[in-house]
Amino acid sequence: MAIHLDGLNYGSYAETAKKIETKIATALAYSREIYQNDHPTVEFWAPTVPSGLLDKLSIPGVEFVVNEGFTGRVNELAALAAGGTKQYGDASFRFLQLLTHLKGPAPRFQPPAPLA
């Protein structure tokens, strides 16, 4: 897993698209080898993808969960996490559970204002 918080950037849009296509092809090959009798699906999640790059990313069978879609899906996961405390063995989901079960003021997700 790689998370590019400032946006995907492996050079030009063409270079970045090629790198992403290679990563997805590797993931598909691996999943087909491991799950030979299943039909794997691939979702590519990224919080920040420029529209110019998104236009170059058209890979059949791959769902791109990016930008506002990414935020919406994370919010869905957070809502699920808020509904229970059972551990599922996934550190990311557990962290969402922790954030949604805090006591006291809600967490602030905006960076604090710079000190004067």
C-alpha positions as CSV (number, residue, x, y, z in Angstrom):
1,M,0.0,0.0,0.0
2,A,1.2,3.5,-0.8
3,I,-0.7,6.7,0.1
4,H,0.2,9.8,-1.8
5,L,-1.3,12.6,0.3
6,D,0.0,15.4,-2.0
7,G,-1.2,13.7,-5.1
8,L,0.2,11.0,-7.3
9,N,3.4,12.1,-9.0
10,Y,5.9,9.8,-10.7
11,G,6.9,12.5,-13.2
12,S,4.6,13.5,-16.0
13,Y,1.0,12.4,-16.2
14,A,2.0,9.8,-18.8
15,E,4.8,8.5,-16.6
16,T,2.5,8.4,-13.5
17,A,-0.2,6.6,-15.5
18,K,2.3,4.0,-16.7
19,K,3.6,3.4,-13.2
20,I,0.0,3.0,-11.8
21,E,-0.9,0.6,-14.7
22,T,2.2,-1.5,-13.8
23,K,1.3,-1.6,-10.1
24,I,-2.3,-2.6,-11.0
25,A,-1.1,-5.3,-13.4
26,T,1.2,-6.7,-10.7
27,A,-1.7,-6.8,-8.2
28,L,-4.0,-8.5,-10.6
29,A,-1.3,-11.1,-11.5
30,Y,-0.7,-11.8,-7.8
31,S,-4.4,-12.1,-7.0
32,R,-5.0,-14.4,-10.0
33,E,-2.2,-16.6,-8.8
34,I,-3.3,-16.8,-5.2
35,Y,-7.1,-16.9,-5.9
36,Q,-7.2,-19.1,-9.0
37,N,-10.9,-20.0,-8.9
38,D,-12.1,-16.5,-8.1
39,H,-12.5,-13.4,-10.2
40,P,-10.5,-10.7,-8.4
41,T,-11.6,-7.1,-8.5
42,V,-9.2,-4.2,-8.2
43,E,-10.0,-0.9,-6.6
44,F,-7.4,1.9,-6.8
45,W,-7.9,4.3,-3.9
46,A,-6.2,7.7,-3.7
47,P,-7.2,10.8,-1.8
48,T,-5.8,13.3,-4.4
49,V,-5.7,12.7,-8.1
50,P,-5.5,15.6,-10.5
51,S,-8.2,15.5,-13.2
52,G,-5.6,15.6,-16.0
53,L,-4.1,12.4,-14.6
54,L,-7.5,10.8,-14.0
55,D,-8.3,11.3,-17.7
56,K,-5.3,9.1,-18.5
57,L,-6.2,6.3,-16.1
58,S,-8.7,4.1,-17.9
59,I,-8.1,0.5,-17.1
60,P,-10.9,-1.9,-17.8
61,G,-12.2,-3.7,-14.7
62,V,-10.5,-1.3,-12.3
63,E,-12.6,1.0,-10.1
64,F,-10.9,4.2,-9.2
65,V,-11.9,5.5,-5.8
66,V,-10.4,8.9,-5.8
67,N,-10.9,12.5,-4.6
68,E,-14.4,13.0,-3.3
69,G,-15.2,9.3,-3.9
70,F,-12.3,8.4,-1.6
71,T,-13.5,10.8,1.1
72,G,-17.0,9.3,0.8
73,R,-15.8,5.7,1.2
74,V,-13.6,6.6,4.1
75,N,-16.6,8.3,5.7
76,E,-18.6,5.1,5.1
77,L,-15.8,3.1,6.8
78,A,-15.7,5.5,9.7
79,A,-19.5,5.2,10.2
80,L,-19.1,1.4,10.3
81,A,-16.3,1.7,12.8
82,A,-18.4,3.9,15.0
83,G,-21.0,1.2,15.2
84,G,-18.9,-1.4,17.1
85,T,-15.8,-2.2,19.1
86,K,-15.1,-5.7,17.9
87,Q,-11.5,-6.2,16.6
88,Y,-11.3,-7.5,13.1
89,G,-7.5,-7.7,12.7
90,D,-7.2,-4.7,10.5
91,A,-5.1,-1.9,11.9
92,S,-6.6,0.8,9.7
93,F,-10.2,-0.1,10.7
94,R,-9.2,-0.4,14.3
95,F,-7.8,3.1,14.1
96,L,-11.1,4.4,12.7
97,Q,-12.8,2.7,15.7
98,L,-10.5,4.5,18.0
99,L,-11.2,7.9,16.4
100,T,-14.9,7.3,16.5
101,H,-15.0,6.2,20.1
102,L,-13.0,9.0,21.7
103,K,-14.5,10.6,24.8
104,G,-14.6,14.4,25.0
105,P,-14.3,16.9,22.1
106,A,-14.4,15.4,18.6
107,P,-11.0,15.2,16.9
108,R,-9.9,18.1,14.7
109,F,-8.9,17.1,11.3
110,Q,-7.9,20.6,10.1
111,P,-4.3,21.6,10.7
112,P,-4.0,24.2,13.4
113,A,-3.5,27.8,12.5
114,P,0.1,28.9,12.4
115,L,1.4,30.6,15.5
116,A,1.9,34.3,15.1
